[in-house]
Structures are given as structure tokens and as C-alpha cells.
Amino acid sequence: MADWKEYKLKDLTTKIGSGATPSGGGNSYKAEGISLIRSQNVLDLRFSYEGLAFIDNEQADDLRNVIVQNNDVLLNITGDSVARVCKVPNDVIPARVNQHVAIIRPDKSKLDNDFLLYYLQAIKEHLLVIAEIGATRNALTKGMIENLDFTIPPLPEQRAIAEVLSSLDDKIDLLHRQNKTLEAMAETLFRQWFVEEAEESWVSGKLGDVLELVYGKGLKEEIRTGVGFPVVGSNGIVGYHSEFLAEAPGIVIGRKGTLGKVIYLFENFFPIDTTYFIKPKVNSVGLFYEYFLLKTLNFEDMNTDSAVPGLNREIALSTKIKIPPSEKLRDFNNHGSDLFGKLNQNTNQICTLTKLRDELLPKLMSGDEVRVKVENKI
């Protein structure tokens, strides 16, 4: 490792900086325009398009000091999502960032963009520790980021290391996109059969005729370990536990905070007290009909608490629906079984590849356990 050298991050970058929220906050956002990237868009090694905000040219001009460029690395610097890091996708540019997200732009003569991305992910635990220093809310200051110690190899080895890790992430991303396509196919079929072709002769009923909404159970954060059965909150999986509360296949709906997000589970799970999980009342193998039925309902209109959004169970279960005949449900669930079977295979492969990447990451970044062979290119 004689050729690995130590630097401060500020000596390897041309820009480190965060932006601001336009005056008026969320009410000032536009339906389209220039992207405003917020902390919810920055996940671990992945950009989320969900909730991407837009601003107009005048608002963007006020944030001209935080113009996002191709391949910029984005780091969350405040709140519960602090230290999450991803690279900006080119299709959201032109873009700006708000005050919760920092742009980190490497000096390309010293530091590779992808290597920077993976290095920041590798030191996430360190970032979480320093974010707790001297503040009531987790935060990484510009000074903290600038003074991070980076021990890095020469550029060719940086690129070789990043190529190994990014090849795994490319496969993971491909499988995620395949899963979106498979689910979209199933949803299209549901809408065709049960919305567009719904018949007047079908029984008029309510949601409570086909399923129950059961409260999740409280589970302390300190026992949501990294092994066992998935613990599911209103936004998705929030940890793992040695025991499960509900058997798979299952469906969880956000009850508090994030209302009505519908989450499908392939394995036994533990839904916490910010959620409902469902019990079907009809003979519906796989729960595919129930899953897509719930996704058609507007749960946000069923909020009963303005301070902390809450989904009212009685209002939800009283929602009027047309109940299709049992043979129609059986046929749809057979189709859903084929599509979701492939989706489940992809999900398992994503878990395997993610585990492999996470095991390789610290070893490659340390340079003392695993080294990547660098080929001399003429």
C-alpha cells in the first residue's frame, strides 16, 4: 500500500456545498421545471425519484451556487437520513439541492467520482458518529466534510475498484427495474379486469368485506437487529427481528406518518405499530388481488390527524368496492403468481448481490485485505 496516500477531502474536490429551500417551502414547488433534490431522494448508493420536487428558473437562479453537474456525488447532511450517499442520475439534470443535501464534486485529476461514492458509503458509520457531535439534530457541517481523512490509491486503481463495485450495483439496478416492469404488468392486468371491465352484476360491497386491517405491534429499535425476519414500518423494512408476527405472503399498509403505502412481503414479517397488516376474508392465494386493490385507494383522504397523519381504519374498511366473482379472483391470482414468482427470484438475487457488495466494500476500500489488479492500457 506504499502508493496509497492520505489527504483531506477538501484537497481532492473542487466543490463541497449545500443549497436551500425556496421561500414558501413546498407550496412554491412546480409541477415541472428544474429538479430540486432533497434528502428523501438520496438513498444508500441509489437515487430515488419518489417525491422529486421542481422549481422554476427564477427560483433556480437564487440557487445558482449549487448547480448540480453530471456525476456529482450527493450526501445527506442533516436529520435521520444523514450520511446517505448516491450519485446524481443524468436524467434529473438540470438540478439544484436544498439545505439538507451537499454536493461533493471531486477534482478529476485526483479522485474518481465512483470511488468517492463508495468511499463515503464505506465510512458511513464514522459519518454517523461525527454527525452526533455538538448538535441536537444529526448534522454534518461543511467543515466536517472538508476535513475527512481519505487514504486513496492512484487514479487507475481507484477506477478499477469502483468498476468492481459498480458492476454489482448495475446488476442490482437492472433487477430493480425488472421488478418494476413485472409489477406494472400485473397492475395493468388488474385495472383491465377489475376497473375497466368491471360488470354491473358484480356484488356491491365494501373493503371490509374482502379483508381485515390488523394493527401492527410495537418493537423497540434496539432489538431490530440485522438478522432474522423483516421488521416493517410505514415506509418499508426498518430492521430485522428474531421472531415474526405475521406469515407470508403478506401486505402491510402505512398507518401513521406515511399513510397508505402498500408493501408486499414474500417472507414472514413483523409489522410495527405504525402499520396495519391485512388478513383476507376471501380465498385469495397469494394476495395479489388485495395488493393491487389497496393500491387503487386514496388513503391520504382518510387522514384523521393533521399533526401526525393517521389512517382511520373504519373509514378505510367502509370504502365502497365492487366484489368480483371468485373465479375471476382465482384467474387473476394465477397470473399474479407467475409474475410475482419471477419478482421474488429477482428480489432474492438482489439480496445476494447486495450482501456481496457490502462485504467487498470495506475490504476494497482499506486496500489491505483485497486488491484489484490494474491492467496497463496503452
Secondary structure, 3 states (H helix, E strand, C coil): CCCCEEEEHHHCEEEEEECCCCCCHHHHCCCCCEEEECHHHEECCEECCCCCEEECHHHHHHCHHHECCCCCEEEECECCCCCCEEECCHHHCCEEECCCEEEEEECCCCCCHHHHHHHHHHCHHHHHHHHCCCCCCCECCHHHHHCCEEEECCHHHHHHHHHHHHHHHHHHHHHHHHHHHHHHHHHHHHHHHHHHCCCCCCEEEEHHHCEEEEECCCCCHHHCECCCEEEEECCEEEEEECCCCECCCEEEEECECCCCCEEEECCCEEECCCEEEEEECCCCCCCHHHHHHHHCCCHHHHECCCCCCEECHHHHHCCEEEECCHHHHHHHHHHHHHHHHHHHHHHHHHHHHHHHHHHHHHHHHHCCCCCCCCCCCC
